[in-house]
Amino acid sequence: MPTFPEDFVFGAATASYQIEGAVHEGGRGTSIWDTFSHTPGRVDRGDTGDVACDHYHRWTEDLDILAELGVDAYRFSVAWPRIQPTGVGSANQAGLDFYSRLVDGLLARGITPFVTLYHWDLPQTLEDKGGWRDRDTAYRFADYADLVARELGDRVGEWATLNEPWCAAMLGYGSGVHAPGVANPKAALDASHHLNLAHGLGVQALRASTTSPVGIVVNVHQLWPASDSEQDMDAWARADAVGNWMYLDPILKGRYDDLTLAATAKHSSWEVIADGDLDIISQPIDFVGLNYYSGQYVAGGGTSEGHTPWVGAEDARFILANDHLTDMGWAIIPRGLTDLLVRVHERYPDIDLIVSENGAAMVDVVSDDGAIHDADRIAYLEGHIGAVADALALGVPVKGYYEWSLLDNFEWALGCSKRFGIVRVDYDTQARTWKDSAKWYQSFLATRTLGE
Ligand code: FCB
């Protein structure tokens, strides 16, 4: 029966804009997601994060749920515009106080706080000056990191600078399906480098005020070549480079790999890389967090229509790994998580890994008795936690697993229609209801042993 090391950390994860609501309270400024979600046509059904799970007011109830679940740690993000409403200048004390209370509330319940500094809610004022296209935003991020670290310092057990820079750059500025909704390959590449730089500067700022572990969270796509034909292998290798190693190589190896630079040369000469940047970006970190949901096969020979986030791999065609899909249309493939952990470990043998997000949106049905019998989500979680155990058995240094998500929440461009929570949120009443998957996670956490 697969079991886990004593010090293995099990948690649950959320992000600020997806759950907090209260967008006009506590002196919070406007973020790019406020602007984007209020732009007609950008988000399904016109949903916004204005109220979301109203976590800003209900956080004690939510922390009680975490405690009852029995998690070791909770990964959440800080909303930059609560700390610096316009992205610059001194801290807004009400914003710091909110997160300070949250951190103390977690510690009082014996739960380790894991803070992500940037989970996509850039202050709109910074976007108005160019956002991540502008080098200066990286320095503003460092100032913000410094303000948060001074306040929360060692009370936070783990720090991540950014969440998924690929999504922030490529969905935000490449395909434009995420905020700020720009569709320009050169802008997406510039944003990628500035996010990498922000990470490095952010690590420096954090280290000045904390001795806790510091890292980054990325979505390394689990990709397999569709065949061993030259065309498929070539498209796969480029998709892997621009989708994955464009972020982790500079951070962990201090350079962009040749394939990344060659594949993107038609869009950029990478003049944004200034002398010394790679030294800043590559300073030591303590862990890499990997968000995993699915895997895909990659074939070549495609023609990209419209704007693709796969800048440099525009000819790549993505093929579902199977037809066993979640409500996101993502193939369920637990083995992909083992493969991913092994692959990342082989490329970067010295770094500890954390599964910082994993979970599934399913079509939940509320039964007459009010229960949600989400056996499909339980199977998903059980399969993927098993996949982590397999990676551990293969010698991969995986240190933790965070279920996404604690609550149903605002799923970005798909709005509130996609439900990832193990706890259901009724958006009319804000009532929280434990789904069967939450009860399953609770009983799993009591033993930390998977059945056969
Ligand atoms: C990840 C995001 C997270 C959530 C999940 C489903 O890409 O980090 O906020 O939306 O996908």
Boltz pocket constraint, residues with backbone or C-beta under 6 A from the ligand:
constraints:
  - pocket:
      binder: B
      contacts: [[A, 15], [A, 18], [A, 163], [A, 164], [A, 167], [A, 219], [A, 291], [A, 357], [A, 404], [A, 410], [A, 411], [A, 412], [A, 420]]
      max_distance: 6.0
